């Protein structure tokens, strides 16, 4: 089992039993990219998120979206001994007023880790909890450890990334491939928000696309109950409503319509 940091002081574990990576190729791009030199090293990088969050009076038991396959780019000129960096796109469930760890997510990403992150884009999933969150008293903190898997070939084309709470279990899908499945007893918090975002681990990483070619996320949907029907989001203007991490002004999220947005990084 290999290790890689997911967020400050968090790690990524690679499961030895996962399927071997499938090879795929992206089209050659000649645009100016929004990546720059790495700026954080071993010891815990900051994270940055840009996207949309849907919340109302109901609980949210599912989050689904289609994300464009895109060559997510990490920062350049990594230092020694190692840089911890990466770029990701996720569908997520979170509780109301949760802690930093409280999330269940499925998406795809490309990371650089201390030991052995896969040097290509793969599907990713994670979950976590915080003992101070409502319903979690007596539970230990669990970091949202990102697992990489070639199942579903994340990033190799437009795919649906879905996380759902149903039949007393949390499950995650990349297209029709199930990549995550565990009992709800591991999650002490109650899901409240459906969230979709791009994430980076270093301000030098490229979030989503670049200024000339944004990464599109569309068909945002959620459920209000376990096993319930799916509803499309109705995000209004002016723009995206979810942003965390203020270390760079180069990251952007733009609402396109009620259930679409795109993310990108200024050409640098």
Buried (B, 14 or more C-beta within 10 A) or exposed (E): EBBBBBBBEBBBBBEEEBEEBEEBEEEEBEEEBBBBBBBBBBEBBBBBBBBBBBBEEEBBBBBBBBBBBBBBBBBBEBEEEBBBBBBBBBBBBBBBEBBBBBBBBBBBBBBBBBEEBBEBBBBBBBBBBBBBBBEBEEBEBBBBBBBBBBBBBBBBEEBBBBBBBBEEBBBBBBBEBBBBEEEBEBBBBBBBBBBBBBBBBBBBBBBBBBBEBBBBBBBBBBBBEBEBEBBEBEBEEEEBBBBEBEBBEBBBBBBBEEBBBBBBBBBB
